[in-house]
Amino acid sequence: MTTTTTWTTTRGPLAQAASMTARSLASIRHQPAQLVDYLMIPMMILLSITFFMGGQMMGSWQAFLDYAGPTLIAMGLFFAIVSTGLGLFADIKTGVFDRLTAMPVSRFALLAGRVAADMIKHLWALLIVGGVAFAIGYRADGGVLGVAGAAAAVLLFLFASSWSMALVGLTAKSEEQIQTWMVSLLMPLAYTSTMFVEIETLPEPVQWWARVNPLTALADTMRVLLAGETPGGEALALLGWCAAILAVFVPLSLRAYRRKLTS
């Protein structure tokens, strides 16, 4: 006699994504060192560039910290989104998703859960490194509301950008290939923005790109909010970039995941 078991669920994709987020975060109990991976890159970038290059660029490291401290943290967190790609690659390689897809779980929930869990880790790193910036002398004229607004802008951009790394993790052939994407795409994008330099100091051919660079929109939005001013065109540009990134990479990631399952 053959018994057939049918898996059913009444939970929607968002509830399923929340469960996948909790599953991803549960691994921290067994591998707490993974939190260090999210923390070290922004911490090293903040301290090394501020103390070793800040004085050369703006006369004193304190002046450089006031100008670029928060955006340096954002840049370090942006580099850390590669962890999303590495995490998805590891889940697929170890067969974790193969077991989950045997259950009635939304494909979107599986990917969104991983991205959401990584966002919580980014938030943890943002709080810690932001505290270090405060400890070494950074102060925001916009007060608590300005800091909260800037943090929200960073997390929104990281959420959108993480979907691009999700696609990389789903299509990469090796972990080395994912690391190569960081060097060849993320770093040039960051260093041709106004994250830690003024746009007027860049070569003229680069200035055009720096003005439309999504990281420039993020940096300008953060500076306006931290100064206690009302954001305008820079915030609209940031929202437009986030919407465009999500519109492109969420469907592509879901398509890549479906193809991975059938290959």
NORURDA-V90831 format. One record per helix or strand of 3 or more residues. SS is the DSSP state (H for helix, E for strand). FROM is the first residue (numbers start at 1). LEN is the number of residues. If there is no record, write none. Layout:
((SS,FROM,LEN) (SS,FROM,LEN))
This chain:
((H,13,17) (H,33,26) (H,61,19) (H,82,12) (H,96,5) (H,107,29) (H,143,29) (H,175,17) (H,199,3) (H,204,9) (H,214,13) (H,233,30))
